[in-house]
Amino acid sequence: MNDELESTRSVLERRFLEQKAEFIKNHTLLSLSEFADKLRIKGKKRSRSIYRLRKEGFGS
């Protein structure tokens, strides 16, 4: 039973890592700072501004 669980965990972990690598390969990932710059958000509380936009459904 323990070997079966370990085998399943191993398969799921490998699949996750493969999907993560594929996602990173196909998408541009930005830091918070880069994302705020793209949206032209200024100021010290850029994270809060981005959170507020997301909460309000910006872009959907």
C-alpha positions in Angstrom: 0.0 0.0 0.0 2.8 2.4 0.9 4.6 1.7 -2.3 1.4 2.3 -4.3 0.9 5.7 -2.6 4.6 6.6 -3.2 4.3 5.7 -6.8 1.1 7.7 -7.3 2.7 10.7 -5.5 5.7 10.4 -7.8 3.6 10.3 -11.0 1.6 13.3 -9.8 4.7 15.3 -8.9 6.3 14.5 -12.3 3.1 15.6 -14.2 2.9 18.8 -12.2 6.5 19.6 -12.9 6.0 18.9 -16.6 2.9 21.1 -16.8 4.6 23.9 -14.8 7.6 23.8 -17.3 5.2 23.9 -20.2 3.3 26.8 -18.8 6.5 28.8 -18.1 7.7 28.0 -21.7 4.5 29.3 -23.2 3.8 32.4 -21.0 5.6 35.5 -20.1 5.8 35.8 -16.3 6.2 39.2 -14.8 7.3 40.3 -11.4 4.9 42.6 -9.5 7.0 45.6 -10.4 7.1 44.7 -14.1 3.3 44.1 -14.1 2.6 47.4 -12.4 4.8 49.1 -15.0 2.9 47.5 -17.8 -0.4 48.8 -16.3 1.3 52.2 -15.7 0.5 52.0 -11.9 2.6 54.4 -10.0 3.2 55.0 -6.3 4.4 53.0 -3.3 1.2 50.9 -2.9 1.3 49.2 -6.3 0.5 45.8 -4.8 -2.7 47.2 -3.2 -3.7 48.9 -6.5 -3.2 45.6 -8.4 -5.2 43.7 -5.8 -8.0 46.2 -6.0 -8.1 46.0 -9.8 -8.2 42.2 -9.7 -11.0 42.3 -7.0 -13.0 44.7 -9.2 -12.7 42.3 -12.2 -10.3 44.4 -14.3 -10.0 43.0 -17.8 -12.9 40.5 -17.5 
